[in-house]
Amino acid sequence: MSKKKNSNNKTIAINRRARHDYFIENEFEAGLALRGTEVKSLRAGHASLVEAFVSIDKRGEIWLENANIPEYLNGTWANHAPRRKRKLLLHEREINKLSRQTEAKGYTIIPLSLYFNNDGRVKVSIALARGKKEYDKRAALREADDKRAMQRALRLKNMRNNTFR
């Protein structure tokens, strides 16, 4: 099954909008089938998951689409296309589970982050997610603002208590 990410992983790209736009249900770690120039470009730290999404085709293969890995600057005529479809490497039971849930319940699969694991292999963290409505997004922002304000008030209270002693 999927493993938890270790803190030693080198993060390449994070999809920051994912947690704002979706409720995250389950996370999976998937391998990524890449070409040589793509790996070199990723080692330089160039990638974007902003408009990326995951799809499952009729043959039961899972693909990362619209992820931007720019061309390697020192590449030759064999350079890769920046937004090509890239195959994700998951166990068959994980793919079956994801496809069943996306077909039946109205879930979608989104990429969360792209990173190098401890062995130096490129991994992508994907999630089974359900879309948020506008009022859910506003409630989440309000909750984060309230939490920040509470932390700020506690910090000020502690500062005042420490100065009068």
KASULQUI-V997961 format. One record per run of one state. SS is the DSSP state (helix for helix, strand for strand, loop for the rest). FROM is the first residue (numbers start at 1). TO is the last residue. If there is no record, write none. Layout:
SS & FROM & TO
SS & FROM & TO
This chain:
loop & 1 & 9
strand & 10 & 14
loop & 15 & 15
helix & 16 & 21
strand & 22 & 32
loop & 33 & 35
helix & 36 & 43
loop & 44 & 47
strand & 48 & 48
loop & 49 & 52
strand & 53 & 56
loop & 57 & 61
strand & 62 & 65
loop & 66 & 67
strand & 68 & 68
loop & 69 & 85
strand & 86 & 89
loop & 90 & 91
helix & 92 & 104
loop & 105 & 107
strand & 108 & 116
loop & 117 & 121
strand & 122 & 131
loop & 132 & 133
helix & 134 & 163
loop & 164 & 165
